[in-house]
């Protein structure tokens, strides 16, 4: 079946603009995660969605970052008033069921490379 | 606090050599999972293996093997008879606590870039 897809693959924006990044998880996966990969910080957890539960936002670096997941499927990560330090690759991942060991591996999308000028 | 350390930033080997990638973790949880992911030059993270904290059996999959030792908080990865296609960045990751509480978010090490030369 299809894997995790993300769009756009590349995004160049000017400092101060808002951007939206999209993630389509694997069909049937209940959990969805956003991570950020940058040279200085490595791979960092941002936010996690599981079913209808309140999302775990503990990794969001500032209140300029927000995310939503509609209908338990597609997710959008929004960065407001972008800064140069937001430049990174934003990765989305999904898993079938994080609570069940045999189904808890996360499958990653190809990422969106964000460049803030 | 949870932490994963991959002390080797870069490793370069010649094809057919064996190579071991080190991973040391810290957690106070009694239940946790450890993972290895591969990130080839194309960029997409590929899942390799999962280990839970109650299973210390080593695992072998083809040329890949993993050594999990709770006594030293290590989860090392060995590639036997390396090939050029093994060139990639390899990440060790930890997911702690009870999944229903923490949702399985991954704490990654900094990654080890493996270069296999012909």
Interface residues (C-beta under 8 A of the other chain):
Chain A: X31 X33 X35 X42 X43 X44 X45 X48 X50 X56 X59 X89 X91 X93 X95 X98 X99 X100 X101 X104 X105 X106 X107 X108 X109 X110 X111
Chain B: X33 X35 X37 X42 X43 X44 X45 X46 X47 X50 X52 X91 X93 X95 X99 X100 X102 X103 X104 X105 X106 X107 X108 X109 X110 X111
